[in-house]
Amino acid sequence: MGEPAVKARNPRTGEEDYEFSGSTRDEIATEAARLRAAQPAWEAMGPVGRAKVLSRFADAIEAAAPQIAATLTVDTGRGAVSWIEVQGCVGNIRRWAARGPELFAALDRCPKPSATPGIEIVTEYSAFPLFGAICPWNFPVILSHIDAVPALMAGSAALVKPSEVTPRFVEPMRDVIAQVPELPLAYVMGGPEVGQALIEEVDYVCFTGSTATGRKVAEAAARRLIPANLELGGKDPMIVTASADPAWAAGVALRSSIVATGQACQSIERVYVARAIADPFLAALVAGAERVDLTYPDPAQGHLGPFIFPAQADKVQAQIDDARAKGARVLTGGTIETLGGGKYLRPTVLAEVTADMAVMREETFGPVIPVTIYDDLDAAIAQANDTDYGLSAAVLAGSLEEAASIGTRLDAGAISLQDGALTSMVGDAANVSRKASGLGPSRMGDTGMLRFLREQALIRQTGQPLPIDAYREGQGG
């Protein structure tokens, strides 16, 4: 299956300076069998026992954070964001270790009367034995564990395929896992063929990535009749009303559009601003964008790192060029820069954009902020909803109440009010992606763990079972 060695590119130098062995089909099957064999004992520990192990896992990651963050910095070209990402993973594990036992304690196992006389129903719960995750390159550590950790808390074993684009963190993470031998968690490495093989081995699959690949994952899972939970692309809108402070709104829009070079599914990719404040908003947005520095040559200095995946830079440039050719004005930025082998883009603000431009229809995944000026709020909401995607959105207004009244009209799973891209910071707000942005229950909130529990009905006869003569022909009406 595939090449025995896989090379990874350094996004800052452009060089393929890392090599790893891809997992073969037999190795994936062997790892899956090992995890399946370990899963019953893991589930038998109970939620409190599993929480204790997960807490030790979090402690071990925290102790190894400098090494893990260093590999992330090479993998992604990002400095501060890498450190934040590792700490976010630790926080996610500790949150589930604390919340998991509470959720199990709240499960209702009490007998309930059925609508059928003489029958009681008791519900029992068990975990899917083997969970699988296929993960993207934009936040390698967080997104390789965001679903695996609640699955582990539920009692599943977990098999994870990180992206072959950003693989370096796996070595230090395997060292961490070795310190927690009770934890049934393992990685398999390689390209799309490894993801396909993983689907053949697991009982439940989660995928984070593009909508196009997500469809393929869903089809493969459907052939096996296993659940597929998909977190896919977004084209997140932000509505800024006339009552919002324009300088404040511009700062929020800038941050929530360009952090991590815009390579995040919850990044704001379209801004609709009321005409009454459009001029000061645009002036503040452009001024703020021009104060943003690239992290070149020092990843520890500046704001924006390189594109992780060079093909993404080419796609973003193509969208900007298409917009310019169709009449958009580039107020700042607009040109990919190649520096030291890496591809960078300064924050790019576009005005006079129209709905037919690719930058308004397709996911961008870069630090580009197309701004539309509106006169009618209802029309702006309709434009915001006119998309194939429905991941998240944002509203900035003069008050929280005004923002909420607009937010409920937006066709997306999670709406940030008086801020943007809050789903990158808030893990306990359950929401369901809409349209082409996803499939399946929420990975956020309590559902994030409960989705990995299978319900079993114990249907108890408290009276006398029906005799065969109850079905004798000629009996009854």
QUICORLIN-V836624 format. One record per backbone hydrogen bond with DSSP energy under -1.0 kcal/mol. CO is the residue of the C=O (numbers start at 1). NH is the residue of the N-H. Records with the same first field share a line. If there is no record, write none. Layout:
CO->NH + NH
This chain:
6->20
8->18
10->14
15->10 + 17
18->8
20->6
24->28
25->29
26->30
27->31
28->32
29->33
30->34
31->35
32->36
33->37
34->38
35->39
38->42
39->43
40->44
43->46
46->50
47->51
48->52
49->53
50->54
51->55
52->56
53->57
54->58
55->59
56->60
57->61
58->62
59->63
60->64
62->65
64->68
65->69
66->70
67->71
68->72
69->73
70->74
71->75
72->76
73->77
79->83
80->84
81->85
82->86
83->87
84->88
85->89
86->90
87->91
88->92
89->93
90->94
91->95
92->96
93->97
94->98
95->99
96->100
99->103
100->104
101->105
102->106
104->107
112->121
116->119
118->462
119->114
120->460
121->112
122->458
124->456
126->454
129->157
130->203
131->159
132->206
133->161
134->208
139->143
142->145 + 146
145->149
147->151
148->152
149->153
150->154
151->156
157->131
158->186
159->133
160->188
161->135
167->170
169->173
170->174
171->175
172->176
173->177
174->178
176->179
177->180
180->183
183->185
184->158
186->160
189->23
191->194 + 195
192->196
193->197
194->198
195->199
196->200
198->201 + 202
204->132
205->229
206->134
207->231
210->214
211->215
212->216
213->217
214->218
215->219
216->220
217->221
218->222
219->223
221->226
227->205
229->207
230->439
231->209
236->269 + 270
237->394
238->272
239->396
240->274
241->244
245->249
246->250
247->251
248->252
249->253
250->254
251->255
252->256
254->258
255->259
256->268
258->261
259->262
260->263
262->264
264->267
270->238
271->372
272->240
273->374
274->277
275->278
277->281
278->282
279->283
280->284
281->285
282->286
283->287
284->288
285->289
286->290
289->292
293->303 + 304
294->296
298->301
304->295
309->312
310->314
311->315
312->316
313->317
314->318
315->319
316->320
317->321
318->322
319->323
320->324
321->325
322->326
323->328
324->327
329->351
332->349
337->344
339->342
342->339
343->307
344->337
348->369
349->331
350->371
351->329
354->357
357->360
358->362
366->368
367->348
369->350
370->271
372->273
374->275
376->380
377->381
378->382
379->383
380->384
381->385
385->387
388->436
390->413 + 434
391->414
393->416
394->239
395->418
396->241
399->403
400->404
401->405
402->406
403->407
404->408
406->409
407->410
410->412
414->393
416->395
421->424
422->425 + 426
427->445
434->437
437->232
439->230
445->448
446->449 + 450
447->451
449->452
450->453
452->128
454->126
456->124
458->122
460->120
467->470
468->471
469->472
472->475
